[in-house]
Amino acid sequence: MDNGTDNGTDTDNGTDHGTIEFFVEVPMGSRNKYEWDFERETFILDRMLYTAVRYPGDYGFIPETLALDGDHLDVVCILGEPTFPGCTIHARVLGMLDMSDDKGPDEKILAVADHDPRWQDLRDLADVPQHLLDEIAHFFEIYKDLEQKLVEVRGWKDREAAIEIIAESRERFDGPVETRRYPV
């Protein structure tokens, strides 16, 4: 990525082929919730999860998007091994977990690392093992329980719904690119 100027996809708007590039903040298996601080251009430890659960996949955001909660659009990615905060992953969109929290709608795009041979056959939500979908949904249902924060998980939506949310969040993004810096 070129300091946030890349549109984060291999297509004009990131929806033609259902692929994205996203920025990892939290590696799979971590209890630490890191966030990228745009002003200081560094990672900060936002919090340690209060519950005894760990992120079920690499977790991050799609650059140059603005979700309805005021943050970038969130992504959870299926892959064989965790990466690291700051890693950019090229991924295929599979679907979306429809959910909300105390700030409003908080959709999680479900993707799979495009270059992981263990998951090469995943092309749509229907291809993902049901137990894995249940694990991911369960994580997001309970990960804020001990913080006494409201989370409502409404269920999974298909690839087309996820691609539509990505397109809407790209249109909503209006921040100047030069102030949205990412590590290179």
Secondary structure as GFF3:
##gff-version 3
##sequence-region A 1 184
A	DSSP	beta_strand	19	26	.	.	.	ID=ss1
A	DSSP	beta_strand	32	37	.	.	.	ID=ss2
A	DSSP	beta_strand	42	48	.	.	.	ID=ss3
A	DSSP	beta_strand	58	62	.	.	.	ID=ss4
A	DSSP	beta_strand	73	78	.	.	.	ID=ss5
A	DSSP	beta_strand	88	101	.	.	.	ID=ss6
A	DSSP	beta_strand	104	105	.	.	.	ID=ss7
A	DSSP	beta_strand	108	113	.	.	.	ID=ss8
A	DSSP	three_ten_helix	117	119	.	.	.	ID=ss9
A	DSSP	three_ten_helix	125	127	.	.	.	ID=ss10
A	DSSP	alpha_helix	130	142	.	.	.	ID=ss11
A	DSSP	three_ten_helix	145	147	.	.	.	ID=ss12
A	DSSP	beta_strand	151	157	.	.	.	ID=ss13
A	DSSP	alpha_helix	159	172	.	.	.	ID=ss14
A	DSSP	three_ten_helix	177	179	.	.	.	ID=ss15
###
